[in-house]
């Protein structure tokens, strides 16, 4: 006949105990892998984007550009990963944040990375600089790339428009997300104004 194994109530067979231990081990490995992944994606520990309140909408007159160099609570400059400096291997991916807030004539608010996208040089707004019979341009002092108030490249060796930070207006306040810089539209490197369409 057939053998019948009796098992005491509450006793666990060695086979079931091994399965439980394997399941616990796999769960522990998944938790460790998740922690490592999160640390890789967010190495500085910030899981939320940093959004800066840069002022009231009415602080920015239509047709003007205001440059801002935000600071941390301790007075040190704010740093972030920016598309322009990621091209420069010496920058290690972080740069001091400079923001150029442009308020267009129609009231639209744009926030540009205050650095040239080609070389990372500080990029000032030059309201008196005259180019193409008009005053008021972003002008790279290092190599002469020139951009209009909407961030479009119009002259110079740069191969893309200005990089931007996402902006939202909430309750009459302008808020800029400095952790999500968006690279400007890229142009052919032949000097033409023909954009490369992805």
C-alpha positions, 0 to 999 in steps of 0.5 A, a space after each residue: 500500500 501507499 505510505 501515509 506521512 503524518 505531520 504534527 499540527 503546526 509543524 512546517 516541513 523542511 520543503 515549505 520552510 525553504 520556500 518561505 526563506 527563498 521568498 523572504 530572500 527574493 523580497 529583500 533583494 528587490 528592496 535593495 535593488 529598488 533602493 539602489 535604483 532610486 539612489 542612482 536616479 536621484 543621487 542628491 536625495 531629492 525626489 521632487 523637483 525644486 520649484 522657485 518662486 521668482 516673484 509676482 507676474 506684475 514684477 515682470 513688465 511686458 517686453 522685458 527680461 529680468 536676470 535672477 541668480 537664486 541662492 539657498 537659505 544659507 546664501 550659497 548659489 543654487 546649483 542644478 543639472 543643466 543641458 548646456 553644462 552637461 556637454 562640458 566634461 569638466 562641469 561634472 553636470 552641475 552649474 550655478 543656476 542663472 535664470 533669465 525671465 522674459 515676459 513677452 509683449 502678449 504677457 507670456 512668461 518664459 524662463 531661460 537658462 542664463 547660459 549659452 547652450 553651446 559653451 556654458 558662458 553666462 548669457 546676459 540680456 543686452 537691452 541696448 545691443 542693436 542687431 538687425 535694426 532692433 535693440 534688445 538681445 541675448 548675446 553670448 560675450 564669449 563667442 557672439 551667439 545672439 538670441 531674441 527675447 523668445 530664445 531663438 538663435 539668430 546669429 553665431 556659432 551656437 547650434 540651438 535655441 536657448 535652454 528653458 526651465 518650465 514655468 507656471 503662473 499660480 496665484 499671480 506668482 511665477 514659479 520656475 522648475 530648475 530641475 527640469 531644464 529643457 534643451 532648446 531646438 537644435 539647428 543644422 551645424 552648417 550655419 543655417 537656420 534650418 532646425 533638425 526635426 526629431 
